[in-house]
Amino acid sequence: MDTNTFGIPIGPVDHEPAEAYHTSGELKDAESKEAILRDALMRNGVELGSVDETIVRWLSEAEWATFATVTSWIGRTTDHS
């Protein structure tokens, strides 16, 4: 499965994404995951309200496979209108 530089899948997810680590070898923590998620949302022009902010923080606490898959969906979303 191909991933971006953050370890997020860039195509359909057919198996559980591997844990993502910093170059130092440390597992990416909630703070790192929040930054990755905010980057994906910003790149797709998503504006956040107060409830959105709560969910961003909540999702950043999720285990890696869930987080990476949901963030991948955001990154793969395009406007089909």
mmCIF file of the N, C-alpha and C atoms, coordinates in Angstrom:
data_MODEL
# 
_entry.id   MODEL 
# 
loop_
_atom_site.group_PDB 
_atom_site.id 
_atom_site.type_symbol 
_atom_site.label_atom_id 
_atom_site.label_alt_id 
_atom_site.label_comp_id 
_atom_site.label_asym_id 
_atom_site.label_entity_id 
_atom_site.label_seq_id 
_atom_site.pdbx_PDB_ins_code 
_atom_site.Cartn_x 
_atom_site.Cartn_y 
_atom_site.Cartn_z 
_atom_site.occupancy 
_atom_site.B_iso_or_equiv 
_atom_site.pdbx_formal_charge 
_atom_site.auth_seq_id 
_atom_site.auth_comp_id 
_atom_site.auth_asym_id 
_atom_site.auth_atom_id 
_atom_site.pdbx_PDB_model_num 
ATOM 1   N N  . MET A 1 1  ? 0.850   -1.170 0.000  1.00 0.00 ? 1  MET A N  1 
ATOM 2   C CA . MET A 1 1  ? 0.000   0.000  0.000  1.00 0.00 ? 1  MET A CA 1 
ATOM 3   C C  . MET A 1 1  ? 0.894   1.231  0.000  1.00 0.00 ? 1  MET A C  1 
ATOM 4   N N  . ASP A 1 2  ? 0.624   2.126  -0.934 1.00 0.00 ? 2  ASP A N  1 
ATOM 5   C CA . ASP A 1 2  ? 1.389   3.367  -0.998 1.00 0.00 ? 2  ASP A CA 1 
ATOM 6   C C  . ASP A 1 2  ? 0.883   4.337  0.060  1.00 0.00 ? 2  ASP A C  1 
ATOM 7   N N  . THR A 1 3  ? 1.819   5.081  0.655  1.00 0.00 ? 3  THR A N  1 
ATOM 8   C CA . THR A 1 3  ? 1.472   6.070  1.661  1.00 0.00 ? 3  THR A CA 1 
ATOM 9   C C  . THR A 1 3  ? 2.157   7.393  1.341  1.00 0.00 ? 3  THR A C  1 
ATOM 10  N N  . ASN A 1 4  ? 1.636   8.465  1.949  1.00 0.00 ? 4  ASN A N  1 
ATOM 11  C CA . ASN A 1 4  ? 2.301   9.758  1.800  1.00 0.00 ? 4  ASN A CA 1 
ATOM 12  C C  . ASN A 1 4  ? 3.440   9.850  2.818  1.00 0.00 ? 4  ASN A C  1 
ATOM 13  N N  . THR A 1 5  ? 4.069   11.000 2.896  1.00 0.00 ? 5  THR A N  1 
ATOM 14  C CA . THR A 1 5  ? 5.217   11.155 3.796  1.00 0.00 ? 5  THR A CA 1 
ATOM 15  C C  . THR A 1 5  ? 4.838   11.038 5.269  1.00 0.00 ? 5  THR A C  1 
ATOM 16  N N  . PHE A 1 6  ? 3.542   11.150 5.580  1.00 0.00 ? 6  PHE A N  1 
ATOM 17  C CA . PHE A 1 6  ? 3.078   11.025 6.963  1.00 0.00 ? 6  PHE A CA 1 
ATOM 18  C C  . PHE A 1 6  ? 2.708   9.583  7.320  1.00 0.00 ? 6  PHE A C  1 
ATOM 19  N N  . GLY A 1 7  ? 2.739   8.675  6.338  1.00 0.00 ? 7  GLY A N  1 
ATOM 20  C CA . GLY A 1 7  ? 2.337   7.295  6.584  1.00 0.00 ? 7  GLY A CA 1 
ATOM 21  C C  . GLY A 1 7  ? 0.858   7.043  6.361  1.00 0.00 ? 7  GLY A C  1 
ATOM 22  N N  . ILE A 1 8  ? 0.178   8.013  5.732  1.00 0.00 ? 8  ILE A N  1 
ATOM 23  C CA . ILE A 1 8  ? -1.254  7.897  5.446  1.00 0.00 ? 8  ILE A CA 1 
ATOM 24  C C  . ILE A 1 8  ? -1.432  7.266  4.068  1.00 0.00 ? 8  ILE A C  1 
ATOM 25  N N  . PRO A 1 9  ? -2.284  6.226  3.951  1.00 0.00 ? 9  PRO A N  1 
ATOM 26  C CA . PRO A 1 9  ? -2.521  5.617  2.642  1.00 0.00 ? 9  PRO A CA 1 
ATOM 27  C C  . PRO A 1 9  ? -3.038  6.644  1.630  1.00 0.00 ? 9  PRO A C  1 
ATOM 28  N N  . ILE A 1 10 ? -2.558  6.540  0.378  1.00 0.00 ? 10 ILE A N  1 
ATOM 29  C CA . ILE A 1 10 ? -2.990  7.489  -0.659 1.00 0.00 ? 10 ILE A CA 1 
ATOM 30  C C  . ILE A 1 10 ? -3.960  6.846  -1.644 1.00 0.00 ? 10 ILE A C  1 
ATOM 31  N N  . GLY A 1 11 ? -4.326  5.628  -1.403 1.00 0.00 ? 11 GLY A N  1 
ATOM 32  C CA . GLY A 1 11 ? -5.288  4.919  -2.241 1.00 0.00 ? 11 GLY A CA 1 
ATOM 33  C C  . GLY A 1 11 ? -6.172  4.062  -1.364 1.00 0.00 ? 11 GLY A C  1 
ATOM 34  N N  . PRO A 1 12 ? -7.000  3.219  -1.988 1.00 0.00 ? 12 PRO A N  1 
ATOM 35  C CA . PRO A 1 12 ? -7.881  2.347  -1.213 1.00 0.00 ? 12 PRO A CA 1 
ATOM 36  C C  . PRO A 1 12 ? -7.101  1.526  -0.185 1.00 0.00 ? 12 PRO A C  1 
ATOM 37  N N  . VAL A 1 13 ? -7.687  1.368  0.974  1.00 0.00 ? 13 VAL A N  1 
ATOM 38  C CA . VAL A 1 13 ? -7.035  0.666  2.074  1.00 0.00 ? 13 VAL A CA 1 
ATOM 39  C C  . VAL A 1 13 ? -7.543  -0.777 2.097  1.00 0.00 ? 13 VAL A C  1 
ATOM 40  N N  . ASP A 1 14 ? -6.676  -1.708 1.711  1.00 0.00 ? 14 ASP A N  1 
ATOM 41  C CA . ASP A 1 14 ? -7.045  -3.119 1.635  1.00 0.00 ? 14 ASP A CA 1 
ATOM 42  C C  . ASP A 1 14 ? -6.574  -3.943 2.828  1.00 0.00 ? 14 ASP A C  1 
ATOM 43  N N  . HIS A 1 15 ? -5.675  -3.389 3.618  1.00 0.00 ? 15 HIS A N  1 
ATOM 44  C CA . HIS A 1 15 ? -5.242  -4.049 4.846  1.00 0.00 ? 15 HIS A CA 1 
ATOM 45  C C  . HIS A 1 15 ? -4.886  -2.970 5.862  1.00 0.00 ? 15 HIS A C  1 
ATOM 46  N N  . GLU A 1 16 ? -4.856  -3.353 7.110  1.00 0.00 ? 16 GLU A N  1 
ATOM 47  C CA . GLU A 1 16 ? -4.637  -2.382 8.176  1.00 0.00 ? 16 GLU A CA 1 
ATOM 48  C C  . GLU A 1 16 ? -3.328  -1.629 7.973  1.00 0.00 ? 16 GLU A C  1 
ATOM 49  N N  . PRO A 1 17 ? -3.392  -0.288 7.958  1.00 0.00 ? 17 PRO A N  1 
ATOM 50  C CA . PRO A 1 17 ? -2.159  0.491  7.794  1.00 0.00 ? 17 PRO A CA 1 
ATOM 51  C C  . PRO A 1 17 ? -1.173  0.209  8.928  1.00 0.00 ? 17 PRO A C  1 
ATOM 52  N N  . ALA A 1 18 ? 0.082   0.099  8.565  1.00 0.00 ? 18 ALA A N  1 
ATOM 53  C CA . ALA A 1 18 ? 1.130   -0.136 9.554  1.00 0.00 ? 18 ALA A CA 1 
ATOM 54  C C  . ALA A 1 18 ? 1.272   1.075  10.465 1.00 0.00 ? 18 ALA A C  1 
ATOM 55  N N  . GLU A 1 19 ? 1.711   0.811  11.682 1.00 0.00 ? 19 GLU A N  1 
ATOM 56  C CA . GLU A 1 19 ? 1.967   1.906  12.616 1.00 0.00 ? 19 GLU A CA 1 
ATOM 57  C C  . GLU A 1 19 ? 2.942   2.894  11.982 1.00 0.00 ? 19 GLU A C  1 
ATOM 58  N N  . ALA A 1 20 ? 2.751   4.164  12.255 1.00 0.00 ? 20 ALA A N  1 
ATOM 59  C CA . ALA A 1 20 ? 3.646   5.181  11.694 1.00 0.00 ? 20 ALA A CA 1 
ATOM 60  C C  . ALA A 1 20 ? 4.582   5.696  12.782 1.00 0.00 ? 20 ALA A C  1 
ATOM 61  N N  . TYR A 1 21 ? 5.824   5.826  12.406 1.00 0.00 ? 21 TYR A N  1 
ATOM 62  C CA . TYR A 1 21 ? 6.864   6.261  13.333 1.00 0.00 ? 21 TYR A CA 1 
ATOM 63  C C  . TYR A 1 21 ? 7.558   7.512  12.806 1.00 0.00 ? 21 TYR A C  1 
ATOM 64  N N  . HIS A 1 22 ? 8.035   8.319  13.735 1.00 0.00 ? 22 HIS A N  1 
ATOM 65  C CA . HIS A 1 22 ? 8.885   9.449  13.381 1.00 0.00 ? 22 HIS A CA 1 
ATOM 66  C C  . HIS A 1 22 ? 10.245  8.892  12.941 1.00 0.00 ? 22 HIS A C  1 
ATOM 67  N N  . THR A 1 23 ? 11.037  9.703  12.285 1.00 0.00 ? 23 THR A N  1 
ATOM 68  C CA . THR A 1 23 ? 12.371  9.251  11.867 1.00 0.00 ? 23 THR A CA 1 
ATOM 69  C C  . THR A 1 23 ? 13.226  8.857  13.064 1.00 0.00 ? 23 THR A C  1 
ATOM 70  N N  . SER A 1 24 ? 12.894  9.374  14.246 1.00 0.00 ? 24 SER A N  1 
ATOM 71  C CA . SER A 1 24 ? 13.624  9.017  15.466 1.00 0.00 ? 24 SER A CA 1 
ATOM 72  C C  . SER A 1 24 ? 13.279  7.608  15.950 1.00 0.00 ? 24 SER A C  1 
ATOM 73  N N  . GLY A 1 25 ? 12.237  7.000  15.363 1.00 0.00 ? 25 GLY A N  1 
ATOM 74  C CA . GLY A 1 25 ? 11.814  5.670  15.778 1.00 0.00 ? 25 GLY A CA 1 
ATOM 75  C C  . GLY A 1 25 ? 10.659  5.676  16.758 1.00 0.00 ? 25 GLY A C  1 
ATOM 76  N N  . GLU A 1 26 ? 10.248  6.865  17.215 1.00 0.00 ? 26 GLU A N  1 
ATOM 77  C CA . GLU A 1 26 ? 9.128   6.964  18.145 1.00 0.00 ? 26 GLU A CA 1 
ATOM 78  C C  . GLU A 1 26 ? 7.805   6.874  17.390 1.00 0.00 ? 26 GLU A C  1 
ATOM 79  N N  . LEU A 1 27 ? 6.837   6.188  18.010 1.00 0.00 ? 27 LEU A N  1 
ATOM 80  C CA . LEU A 1 27 ? 5.499   6.095  17.449 1.00 0.00 ? 27 LEU A CA 1 
ATOM 81  C C  . LEU A 1 27 ? 4.856   7.477  17.440 1.00 0.00 ? 27 LEU A C  1 
ATOM 82  N N  . LYS A 1 28 ? 4.151   7.809  16.368 1.00 0.00 ? 28 LYS A N  1 
ATOM 83  C CA . LYS A 1 28 ? 3.499   9.118  16.295 1.00 0.00 ? 28 LYS A CA 1 
ATOM 84  C C  . LYS A 1 28 ? 2.424   9.213  17.369 1.00 0.00 ? 28 LYS A C  1 
ATOM 85  N N  . ASP A 1 29 ? 2.492   10.281 18.153 1.00 0.00 ? 29 ASP A N  1 
ATOM 86  C CA . ASP A 1 29 ? 1.566   10.489 19.251 1.00 0.00 ? 29 ASP A CA 1 
ATOM 87  C C  . ASP A 1 29 ? 0.362   11.315 18.802 1.00 0.00 ? 29 ASP A C  1 
ATOM 88  N N  . ALA A 1 30 ? -0.549  11.579 19.742 1.00 0.00 ? 30 ALA A N  1 
ATOM 89  C CA . ALA A 1 30 ? -1.772  12.314 19.427 1.00 0.00 ? 30 ALA A CA 1 
ATOM 90  C C  . ALA A 1 30 ? -1.471  13.699 18.858 1.00 0.00 ? 30 ALA A C  1 
ATOM 91  N N  . GLU A 1 31 ? -0.462  14.360 19.369 1.00 0.00 ? 31 GLU A N  1 
ATOM 92  C CA . GLU A 1 31 ? -0.110  15.692 18.874 1.00 0.00 ? 31 GLU A CA 1 
ATOM 93  C C  . GLU A 1 31 ? 0.331   15.623 17.407 1.00 0.00 ? 31 GLU A C  1 
ATOM 94  N N  . SER A 1 32 ? 1.123   14.633 17.086 1.00 0.00 ? 32 SER A N  1 
ATOM 95  C CA . SER A 1 32 ? 1.573   14.454 15.698 1.00 0.00 ? 32 SER A CA 1 
ATOM 96  C C  . SER A 1 32 ? 0.400   14.110 14.788 1.00 0.00 ? 32 SER A C  1 
ATOM 97  N N  . LYS A 1 33 ? -0.473  13.208 15.266 1.00 0.00 ? 33 LYS A N  1 
ATOM 98  C CA . LYS A 1 33 ? -1.625  12.819 14.459 1.00 0.00 ? 33 LYS A CA 1 
ATOM 99  C C  . LYS A 1 33 ? -2.563  14.012 14.242 1.00 0.00 ? 33 LYS A C  1 
ATOM 100 N N  . GLU A 1 34 ? -2.726  14.853 15.254 1.00 0.00 ? 34 GLU A N  1 
ATOM 101 C CA . GLU A 1 34 ? -3.566  16.036 15.098 1.00 0.00 ? 34 GLU A CA 1 
ATOM 102 C C  . GLU A 1 34 ? -3.008  16.952 14.013 1.00 0.00 ? 34 GLU A C  1 
ATOM 103 N N  . ALA A 1 35 ? -1.703  17.140 13.983 1.00 0.00 ? 35 ALA A N  1 
ATOM 104 C CA . ALA A 1 35 ? -1.071  17.975 12.950 1.00 0.00 ? 35 ALA A CA 1 
ATOM 105 C C  . ALA A 1 35 ? -1.280  17.366 11.563 1.00 0.00 ? 35 ALA A C  1 
ATOM 106 N N  . ILE A 1 36 ? -1.176  16.051 11.441 1.00 0.00 ? 36 ILE A N  1 
ATOM 107 C CA . ILE A 1 36 ? -1.391  15.367 10.161 1.00 0.00 ? 36 ILE A CA 1 
ATOM 108 C C  . ILE A 1 36 ? -2.831  15.552 9.705  1.00 0.00 ? 36 ILE A C  1 
ATOM 109 N N  . LEU A 1 37 ? -3.775  15.368 10.624 1.00 0.00 ? 37 LEU A N  1 
ATOM 110 C CA . LEU A 1 37 ? -5.192  15.515 10.286 1.00 0.00 ? 37 LEU A CA 1 
ATOM 111 C C  . LEU A 1 37 ? -5.513  16.954 9.891  1.00 0.00 ? 37 LEU A C  1 
ATOM 112 N N  . ARG A 1 38 ? -5.002  17.910 10.631 1.00 0.00 ? 38 ARG A N  1 
ATOM 113 C CA . ARG A 1 38 ? -5.242  19.322 10.290 1.00 0.00 ? 38 ARG A CA 1 
ATOM 114 C C  . ARG A 1 38 ? -4.667  19.656 8.912  1.00 0.00 ? 38 ARG A C  1 
ATOM 115 N N  . ASP A 1 39 ? -3.531  19.084 8.574  1.00 0.00 ? 39 ASP A N  1 
ATOM 116 C CA . ASP A 1 39 ? -2.941  19.292 7.261  1.00 0.00 ? 39 ASP A CA 1 
ATOM 117 C C  . ASP A 1 39 ? -3.880  18.767 6.176  1.00 0.00 ? 39 ASP A C  1 
ATOM 118 N N  . ALA A 1 40 ? -4.410  17.555 6.357  1.00 0.00 ? 40 ALA A N  1 
ATOM 119 C CA . ALA A 1 40 ? -5.323  16.973 5.364  1.00 0.00 ? 40 ALA A CA 1 
ATOM 120 C C  . ALA A 1 40 ? -6.580  17.812 5.218  1.00 0.00 ? 40 ALA A C  1 
ATOM 121 N N  . LEU A 1 41 ? -7.130  18.272 6.333  1.00 0.00 ? 41 LEU A N  1 
ATOM 122 C CA . LEU A 1 41 ? -8.337  19.097 6.285  1.00 0.00 ? 41 LEU A CA 1 
ATOM 123 C C  . LEU A 1 41 ? -8.067  20.429 5.591  1.00 0.00 ? 41 LEU A C  1 
ATOM 124 N N  . MET A 1 42 ? -6.944  21.059 5.934  1.00 0.00 ? 42 MET A N  1 
ATOM 125 C CA . MET A 1 42 ? -6.589  22.342 5.336  1.00 0.00 ? 42 MET A CA 1 
ATOM 126 C C  . MET A 1 42 ? -6.398  22.207 3.828  1.00 0.00 ? 42 MET A C  1 
ATOM 127 N N  . ARG A 1 43 ? -5.704  21.150 3.394  1.00 0.00 ? 43 ARG A N  1 
ATOM 128 C CA . ARG A 1 43 ? -5.461  20.936 1.961  1.00 0.00 ? 43 ARG A CA 1 
ATOM 129 C C  . ARG A 1 43 ? -6.750  20.747 1.178  1.00 0.00 ? 43 ARG A C  1 
ATOM 130 N N  . ASN A 1 44 ? -7.802  20.294 1.858  1.00 0.00 ? 44 ASN A N  1 
ATOM 131 C CA . ASN A 1 44 ? -9.085  20.092 1.207  1.00 0.00 ? 44 ASN A CA 1 
ATOM 132 C C  . ASN A 1 44 ? -10.067 21.222 1.478  1.00 0.00 ? 44 ASN A C  1 
ATOM 133 N N  . GLY A 1 45 ? -9.570  22.305 2.069  1.00 0.00 ? 45 GLY A N  1 
ATOM 134 C CA . GLY A 1 45 ? -10.388 23.500 2.266  1.00 0.00 ? 45 GLY A CA 1 
ATOM 135 C C  . GLY A 1 45 ? -11.490 23.362 3.298  1.00 0.00 ? 45 GLY A C  1 
ATOM 136 N N  . VAL A 1 46 ? -11.300 22.480 4.277  1.00 0.00 ? 46 VAL A N  1 
ATOM 137 C CA . VAL A 1 46 ? -12.321 22.257 5.299  1.00 0.00 ? 46 VAL A CA 1 
ATOM 138 C C  . VAL A 1 46 ? -12.160 23.283 6.415  1.00 0.00 ? 46 VAL A C  1 
ATOM 139 N N  . GLU A 1 47 ? -13.207 24.072 6.625  1.00 0.00 ? 47 GLU A N  1 
ATOM 140 C CA . GLU A 1 47 ? -13.231 25.007 7.742  1.00 0.00 ? 47 GLU A CA 1 
ATOM 141 C C  . GLU A 1 47 ? -13.773 24.275 8.962  1.00 0.00 ? 47 GLU A C  1 
ATOM 142 N N  . LEU A 1 48 ? -13.228 24.584 10.136 1.00 0.00 ? 48 LEU A N  1 
ATOM 143 C CA . LEU A 1 48 ? -13.622 23.880 11.353 1.00 0.00 ? 48 LEU A CA 1 
ATOM 144 C C  . LEU A 1 48 ? -14.386 24.762 12.319 1.00 0.00 ? 48 LEU A C  1 
ATOM 145 N N  . GLY A 1 49 ? -15.468 24.216 12.847 1.00 0.00 ? 49 GLY A N  1 
ATOM 146 C CA . GLY A 1 49 ? -16.227 24.853 13.919 1.00 0.00 ? 49 GLY A CA 1 
ATOM 147 C C  . GLY A 1 49 ? -15.811 24.242 15.250 1.00 0.00 ? 49 GLY A C  1 
ATOM 148 N N  . SER A 1 50 ? -16.461 24.652 16.324 1.00 0.00 ? 50 SER A N  1 
ATOM 149 C CA . SER A 1 50 ? -16.061 24.191 17.653 1.00 0.00 ? 50 SER A CA 1 
ATOM 150 C C  . SER A 1 50 ? -16.277 22.684 17.837 1.00 0.00 ? 50 SER A C  1 
ATOM 151 N N  . VAL A 1 51 ? -17.358 22.130 17.302 1.00 0.00 ? 51 VAL A N  1 
ATOM 152 C CA . VAL A 1 51 ? -17.563 20.682 17.412 1.00 0.00 ? 51 VAL A CA 1 
ATOM 153 C C  . VAL A 1 51 ? -16.536 19.954 16.548 1.00 0.00 ? 51 VAL A C  1 
ATOM 154 N N  . ASP A 1 52 ? -16.253 20.490 15.356 1.00 0.00 ? 52 ASP A N  1 
ATOM 155 C CA . ASP A 1 52 ? -15.213 19.908 14.505 1.00 0.00 ? 52 ASP A CA 1 
ATOM 156 C C  . ASP A 1 52 ? -13.883 19.824 15.263 1.00 0.00 ? 52 ASP A C  1 
ATOM 157 N N  . GLU A 1 53 ? -13.540 20.886 15.968 1.00 0.00 ? 53 GLU A N  1 
ATOM 158 C CA . GLU A 1 53 ? -12.286 20.922 16.731 1.00 0.00 ? 53 GLU A CA 1 
ATOM 159 C C  . GLU A 1 53 ? -12.252 19.809 17.777 1.00 0.00 ? 53 GLU A C  1 
ATOM 160 N N  . THR A 1 54 ? -13.382 19.579 18.422 1.00 0.00 ? 54 THR A N  1 
ATOM 161 C CA . THR A 1 54 ? -13.472 18.508 19.415 1.00 0.00 ? 54 THR A CA 1 
ATOM 162 C C  . THR A 1 54 ? -13.229 17.157 18.760 1.00 0.00 ? 54 THR A C  1 
ATOM 163 N N  . ILE A 1 55 ? -13.817 16.941 17.585 1.00 0.00 ? 55 ILE A N  1 
ATOM 164 C CA . ILE A 1 55 ? -13.670 15.665 16.888 1.00 0.00 ? 55 ILE A CA 1 
ATOM 165 C C  . ILE A 1 55 ? -12.242 15.487 16.370 1.00 0.00 ? 55 ILE A C  1 
ATOM 166 N N  . VAL A 1 56 ? -11.606 16.558 15.928 1.00 0.00 ? 56 VAL A N  1 
ATOM 167 C CA . VAL A 1 56 ? -10.202 16.474 15.500 1.00 0.00 ? 56 VAL A CA 1 
ATOM 168 C C  . VAL A 1 56 ? -9.350  15.964 16.659 1.00 0.00 ? 56 VAL A C  1 
ATOM 169 N N  . ARG A 1 57 ? -9.552  16.528 17.829 1.00 0.00 ? 57 ARG A N  1 
ATOM 170 C CA . ARG A 1 57 ? -8.769  16.095 18.998 1.00 0.00 ? 57 ARG A CA 1 
ATOM 171 C C  . ARG A 1 57 ? -9.105  14.646 19.361 1.00 0.00 ? 57 ARG A C  1 
ATOM 172 N N  . TRP A 1 58 ? -10.395 14.274 19.298 1.00 0.00 ? 58 TRP A N  1 
ATOM 173 C CA . TRP A 1 58 ? -10.816 12.908 19.617 1.00 0.00 ? 58 TRP A CA 1 
ATOM 174 C C  . TRP A 1 58 ? -10.193 11.905 18.643 1.00 0.00 ? 58 TRP A C  1 
ATOM 175 N N  . LEU A 1 59 ? -10.282 12.196 17.334 1.00 0.00 ? 59 LEU A N  1 
ATOM 176 C CA . LEU A 1 59 ? -9.749  11.274 16.340 1.00 0.00 ? 59 LEU A CA 1 
ATOM 177 C C  . LEU A 1 59 ? -8.232  11.143 16.462 1.00 0.00 ? 59 LEU A C  1 
ATOM 178 N N  . SER A 1 60 ? -7.582  12.197 16.889 1.00 0.00 ? 60 SER A N  1 
ATOM 179 C CA . SER A 1 60 ? -6.123  12.160 17.059 1.00 0.00 ? 60 SER A CA 1 
ATOM 180 C C  . SER A 1 60 ? -5.695  11.208 18.173 1.00 0.00 ? 60 SER A C  1 
ATOM 181 N N  . GLU A 1 61 ? -6.620  10.840 19.036 1.00 0.00 ? 61 GLU A N  1 
ATOM 182 C CA . GLU A 1 61 ? -6.349  9.883  20.118 1.00 0.00 ? 61 GLU A CA 1 
ATOM 183 C C  . GLU A 1 61 ? -6.614  8.443  19.684 1.00 0.00 ? 61 GLU A C  1 
ATOM 184 N N  . ALA A 1 62 ? -7.212  8.244  18.502 1.00 0.00 ? 62 ALA A N  1 
ATOM 185 C CA . ALA A 1 62 ? -7.544  6.896  18.029 1.00 0.00 ? 62 ALA A CA 1 
ATOM 186 C C  . ALA A 1 62 ? -6.286  6.109  17.703 1.00 0.00 ? 62 ALA A C  1 
ATOM 187 N N  . GLU A 1 63 ? -6.426  4.781  17.697 1.00 0.00 ? 63 GLU A N  1 
ATOM 188 C CA . GLU A 1 63 ? -5.275  3.963  17.317 1.00 0.00 ? 63 GLU A CA 1 
ATOM 189 C C  . GLU A 1 63 ? -4.963  4.236  15.845 1.00 0.00 ? 63 GLU A C  1 
ATOM 190 N N  . TRP A 1 64 ? -3.743  3.919  15.441 1.00 0.00 ? 64 TRP A N  1 
ATOM 191 C CA . TRP A 1 64 ? -3.221  4.344  14.144 1.00 0.00 ? 64 TRP A CA 1 
ATOM 192 C C  . TRP A 1 64 ? -4.058  3.877  12.959 1.00 0.00 ? 64 TRP A C  1 
ATOM 193 N N  . ALA A 1 65 ? -4.493  2.623  12.925 1.00 0.00 ? 65 ALA A N  1 
ATOM 194 C CA . ALA A 1 65 ? -5.210  2.108  11.755 1.00 0.00 ? 65 ALA A CA 1 
ATOM 195 C C  . ALA A 1 65 ? -6.490  2.896  11.492 1.00 0.00 ? 65 ALA A C  1 
ATOM 196 N N  . THR A 1 66 ? -7.249  3.192  12.537 1.00 0.00 ? 66 THR A N  1 
ATOM 197 C CA . THR A 1 66 ? -8.476  3.985  12.383 1.00 0.00 ? 66 THR A CA 1 
ATOM 198 C C  . THR A 1 66 ? -8.139  5.392  11.933 1.00 0.00 ? 66 THR A C  1 
ATOM 199 N N  . PHE A 1 67 ? -7.195  6.012  12.625 1.00 0.00 ? 67 PHE A N  1 
ATOM 200 C CA . PHE A 1 67 ? -6.790  7.371  12.288 1.00 0.00 ? 67 PHE A CA 1 
ATOM 201 C C  . PHE A 1 67 ? -6.309  7.472  10.843 1.00 0.00 ? 67 PHE A C  1 
ATOM 202 N N  . ALA A 1 68 ? -5.420  6.568  10.442 1.00 0.00 ? 68 ALA A N  1 
ATOM 203 C CA . ALA A 1 68 ? -4.839  6.627  9.097  1.00 0.00 ? 68 ALA A CA 1 
ATOM 204 C C  . ALA A 1 68 ? -5.891  6.401  8.015  1.00 0.00 ? 68 ALA A C  1 
ATOM 205 N N  . THR A 1 69 ? -6.827  5.487  8.267  1.00 0.00 ? 69 THR A N  1 
ATOM 206 C CA . THR A 1 69 ? -7.866  5.215  7.274  1.00 0.00 ? 69 THR A CA 1 
ATOM 207 C C  . THR A 1 69 ? -8.790  6.415  7.102  1.00 0.00 ? 69 THR A C  1 
ATOM 208 N N  . VAL A 1 70 ? -9.258  6.998  8.188  1.00 0.00 ? 70 VAL A N  1 
ATOM 209 C CA . VAL A 1 70 ? -10.150 8.160  8.096  1.00 0.00 ? 70 VAL A CA 1 
ATOM 210 C C  . VAL A 1 70 ? -9.421  9.344  7.463  1.00 0.00 ? 70 VAL A C  1 
ATOM 211 N N  . THR A 1 71 ? -8.179  9.565  7.850  1.00 0.00 ? 71 THR A N  1 
ATOM 212 C CA . THR A 1 71 ? -7.409  10.662 7.264  1.00 0.00 ? 71 THR A CA 1 
ATOM 213 C C  . THR A 1 71 ? -7.162  10.410 5.783  1.00 0.00 ? 71 THR A C  1 
ATOM 214 N N  . SER A 1 72 ? -6.987  9.165  5.408  1.00 0.00 ? 72 SER A N  1 
ATOM 215 C CA . SER A 1 72 ? -6.840  8.806  3.995  1.00 0.00 ? 72 SER A CA 1 
ATOM 216 C C  . SER A 1 72 ? -8.094  9.167  3.205  1.00 0.00 ? 72 SER A C  1 
ATOM 217 N N  . TRP A 1 73 ? -9.260  8.915  3.785  1.00 0.00 ? 73 TRP A N  1 
ATOM 218 C CA . TRP A 1 73 ? -10.515 9.279  3.098  1.00 0.00 ? 73 TRP A CA 1 
ATOM 219 C C  . TRP A 1 73 ? -10.546 10.768 2.798  1.00 0.00 ? 73 TRP A C  1 
ATOM 220 N N  . ILE A 1 74 ? -10.136 11.570 3.783  1.00 0.00 ? 74 ILE A N  1 
ATOM 221 C CA . ILE A 1 74 ? -10.134 13.025 3.595  1.00 0.00 ? 74 ILE A CA 1 
ATOM 222 C C  . ILE A 1 74 ? -9.194  13.397 2.466  1.00 0.00 ? 74 ILE A C  1 
ATOM 223 N N  . GLY A 1 75 ? -8.007  12.809 2.473  1.00 0.00 ? 75 GLY A N  1 
ATOM 224 C CA . GLY A 1 75 ? -7.020  13.114 1.444  1.00 0.00 ? 75 GLY A CA 1 
ATOM 225 C C  . GLY A 1 75 ? -7.441  12.683 0.057  1.00 0.00 ? 75 GLY A C  1 
ATOM 226 N N  . ARG A 1 76 ? -8.275  11.639 -0.034 1.00 0.00 ? 76 ARG A N  1 
ATOM 227 C CA . ARG A 1 76 ? -8.709  11.136 -1.336 1.00 0.00 ? 76 ARG A CA 1 
ATOM 228 C C  . ARG A 1 76 ? -10.012 11.743 -1.811 1.00 0.00 ? 76 ARG A C  1 
ATOM 229 N N  . THR A 1 77 ? -10.599 12.622 -1.036 1.00 0.00 ? 77 THR A N  1 
ATOM 230 C CA . THR A 1 77 ? -11.875 13.243 -1.396 1.00 0.00 ? 77 THR A CA 1 
ATOM 231 C C  . THR A 1 77 ? -11.665 14.324 -2.448 1.00 0.00 ? 77 THR A C  1 
ATOM 232 N N  . THR A 1 78 ? -12.530 14.304 -3.441 1.00 0.00 ? 78 THR A N  1 
ATOM 233 C CA . THR A 1 78 ? -12.536 15.363 -4.449 1.00 0.00 ? 78 THR A CA 1 
ATOM 234 C C  . THR A 1 78 ? -13.957 15.828 -4.658 1.00 0.00 ? 78 THR A C  1 
ATOM 235 N N  . ASP A 1 79 ? -14.121 17.005 -5.190 1.00 0.00 ? 79 ASP A N  1 
ATOM 236 C CA . ASP A 1 79 ? -15.448 17.560 -5.455 1.00 0.00 ? 79 ASP A CA 1 
ATOM 237 C C  . ASP A 1 79 ? -16.009 16.918 -6.718 1.00 0.00 ? 79 ASP A C  1 
ATOM 238 N N  . HIS A 1 80 ? -17.132 16.223 -6.574 1.00 0.00 ? 80 HIS A N  1 
ATOM 239 C CA . HIS A 1 80 ? -17.758 15.551 -7.713 1.00 0.00 ? 80 HIS A CA 1 
ATOM 240 C C  . HIS A 1 80 ? -19.004 16.270 -8.206 1.00 0.00 ? 80 HIS A C  1 
ATOM 241 N N  . SER A 1 81 ? -19.175 17.538 -7.867 1.00 0.00 ? 81 SER A N  1 
ATOM 242 C CA . SER A 1 81 ? -20.385 18.254 -8.285 1.00 0.00 ? 81 SER A CA 1 
ATOM 243 C C  . SER A 1 81 ? -20.282 18.804 -9.691 1.00 0.00 ? 81 SER A C  1 
# 
